[in-house]
Amino acid sequence: MEMEPLIQIVEDDATIGNFISAVLTANGYKVIRSTGGREAIQMNASYIPDLILLDLGLPDMDGLEVLKNIRTWSKVPVVVVSARGHEREKVEALDLEADDYIVKPFGTPELLARIRTALRHGVRSHDEMSKEAGRVKIAELEIDYEKRSVSLEKQNIHLTPIEYKILALLARHPGKVLTHDYIIKEIWGPYANESRTLRVNMANIRRKIEKNPGEPQYILTEMGVGYRMADR
């Protein structure tokens, strides 16, 4: 099953936020919303969106500070959507590794086109980290990075967004032990303490892909260290 991309809207103006949310939902995207900078950072770490639409004029902190914070630990595509149209602000946002910059007011076709382009950038970035661009197959388990889909013995497996990201991360490093801290940093960020959440998600993943979760074939446990994806 192909998963709908999850987009985080960071916008304190309710009218604009409602408009963008309606447009995205009507075009097949899932949406989460934040109205402040600190809330945006927390939600980004919790939900792991596929793309962020970031306003700069937030009530509690500047949007550029939000971008700086996120870029210390995440390469998630960020499209700035702001009323600040001066070249200086655009250059500063792009220098901080924003993927794109849209000036308000904007048209729906432009917004959707910019989102599609930024999402493609994100897919390519993930593929560059993988040993096999686009797709990996381990025994009867197959992961399609572009479609964000997982199948086992040619049957689609439904994973939550975070379960998918954990499985995809492990599959990019078959045969290599990934420590608990490394996985937590890659999935939730460097400031997270998600050891119990990682164990719960791993148990759920195994329940979905392993014939016998107690004797796993695909995701192996290195006691006290982390997890390792089988390499064949």
KAGIQUI-V784980 format. One record per helix or strand. SS is the DSSP state (~ for helix, > for strand). FROM is the first residue (numbers start at 0). LEN is the number of residues. Records with the same first field share a line. If there is no record, write none. Layout:
SS->FROM-LEN ; FROM-LEN
This chain:
>->5-5 ; 29-5 ; 50-4 ; 76-6 ; 99-4 ; 134-4 ; 140-4 ; 148-4 ; 154-3 ; 176-3 ; 218-4 ; 225-4
~->13-13 ; 36-11 ; 62-9 ; 86-9 ; 107-22 ; 160-11 ; 179-9 ; 194-15 ; 212-3
